[in-house]
Amino acid sequence: MDCTYESTCLNSENCYRCANQSLLKIKGQKGQRKTAGFAASFDAKIANADDSWKDLEQQVADKLNNIPTIDQARRSRMSGALPFETGDIVDTILHPECKERKGYELKSGEKSISIKKEWLEKAAEECQYKQQTMCLPFRFKGDLAIYCIFNNDDIAELVTTMKAYILDNELKDLEITRLKKKLEELQNDK
């Protein structure tokens, strides 16, 4: 199957070597897709620092930027404390409110943190009049994994919208393939 970015990729001469768009490079794109796993970006010193929450916010912004041709997400100024730039990350789709906590050790040895309802309500209120979906990315201090909390209706809407785009793109791909064949037939008839 042809790559969607075949005509716009700066590495199109290397399509035969590319797997899952690993060599994808688009003009004007501010960063490349990262194919490495979590461990590639994990630094225990940063994860345990007093201001490691900044790293959490940056990692969430970086994950949102893994999709090429979409506006770049970034950390907000003053971590969302400004009235015109709320939330910890500025993005066109999501309104992330990042939290990082040391956590409590339970009797079973597992770590636990409490999620405050006010965090969720504050983040939801901040994006109430925007076309953004509230989410609460969080992690345990010094840990590698980042988890995310969504309102169920919001995540369902995002997933169904994504499915609609996937279906629409598949139909458009079929139409493009049909039109390419028709064009080849017309050129061959000349």
N, C-alpha and C positions, 0 to 999 in steps of 0.2 A: 504494500500500500504506500502511496506517495505521502510525503510529509506535508503537513499544512503550511509549514514555513519555508518550503523549498525555494520559492521565488524571492523571499525577503532575507533569508539567512546569509550571512557573510561567509559562512563555511560550507556553502552548498556544493563546492567541489569535493568535499569529504563526506557526502551523504552515505556512501558505501561503508564507511567506518563508524557512522553515528548509530548509536543504540538508544532508543527512548529519549531523543533530543539532547543527548549528553554533550554534543558539540554545538548546540544551538547558540548563535550569536547574531543579534539583531542590532542594526545601526541605531544609536541613540539609547540603547539599553544600558542602564547604570549598574550593571553587575551581571554576573552569569549565574545560571542555575547551579545550585549546589547539589551534587549527587552523593556526596559523602554523608555518612550517618551522623548521629548525635555526637559520637566520641570525637569527631574531627574538630568540633568547636568547643569542647569542654576543657576548662582550665580550673582546677580545684582552687587555686589561689584567688582567682576572680570570683568563683562561686561562693567562697567563704568570706569575702571582703565585706566591710561595713556597708559599702554602697553597691552591693551586688545586685540590687534591684534595678540599677541602670542597665546592667548586662541582660537581665530578664527582659526589660522593655525592648532593648536592641535586638535580642534574639527573636522576639515575637514580630517585630517589624521586618527583620530579615526573612523570616518564614513567609510572611505575607508578600514579600517581593520575589519569591521563587517562581512566580507565574510571569512569563515574559509578556511584554506589550501592555501591561497594566500599570497605572500610575503608581509610583513608588510610595510605599508607606514609610513613615519616619517617626522617631520619638518626638513627642510634642515638647514645646518649650516649657520649662519649669514643671515638667511632669504633669501637665494638665491643670495647673493652678491658675492659669489666665482665663478670664471669662469668655474670651473669643476663641480659645483653643483648649477645650475640655478633653478629658481622657488622656491616657498615657501614650497612645499611638495615634497619629493622624493617618487615616486611611479612608478610601472612598466607600468601602463596603462595611467594614467592621468598626466598632467603637470599643476598643479593648481598654479595660481597667485592670492593670497588672498588680498582682499581690505576691509577695514572697515572705514566708514566715519560717522560723526555725522549727516549729512543730513541737509537739509533746510526745514523749515516749509512753506508750500504753503498757499495761502489765504483760501483754503478749509479746512485747518487743517491737511492735509496729509503731510507725510515726503517724501522728494525726495533727491536723490543723482545723481550726474552726473557721467556717465561712460565715461572715456576718451578713445578715439580710440587708442592712443599710448600705453595704458596698454595692450589692446588686441593684437596689432601688436608686441609689445615687447615679450609677452608671446608666440605668434605664432612663432616668429623668434627664440626664445630660444629652441623650440622643433622641429624645422624644419628638422634637420638631425637625430632625434631620433624617435623611434617607440612609441611615446606618443601622446595623444590628449590634446590640450590646453583647459583649462577652467578657468574661472574667478569666484571663489566663493566670495561672498560679503555679508555684513550685515550692518545694521545701528548700530552705537555705542549704547550699552546698550540694544539692542534688542535680542530676542531669536532666531529668524528665520535666517537661512543662505540660500541664493539664489545662483544660479550658472548660468553663461552665457557660452554658447558653440557656436562655428561656426555650422550652421545648417547641413552642409555636415558631419562634425565630429560626431555630435550626431546621425545622421541618420546611419552612418557607425557602431557606437557602438551598436545601437539598433538592426540593421539587423544582426550583428555578434552574439549578444546575442541570438536572435531568432534562428539563425542557430545552435548554441550550444544546445539550449533547444530542438529543433527538433532532433538533433543528439543523445542527451542523452535519449530522449523518445524512439527512435528506438533501442538504445543499451539496455535500460531497458527491452523492449519487447524481444529482443534476449536473454538476460540473463535469463529472466523468462522461455522462451522456452527451453533453454539449461538446466536449473535446473530441469524442468519437465522430460526432456529426461534422465538426469542423475538419477533421482529417479526411472524412469521406468527400466533403466538398472540395478540399484541396487536391485530392487524388483524381477527382473527376475533371479537373482543368486540363 
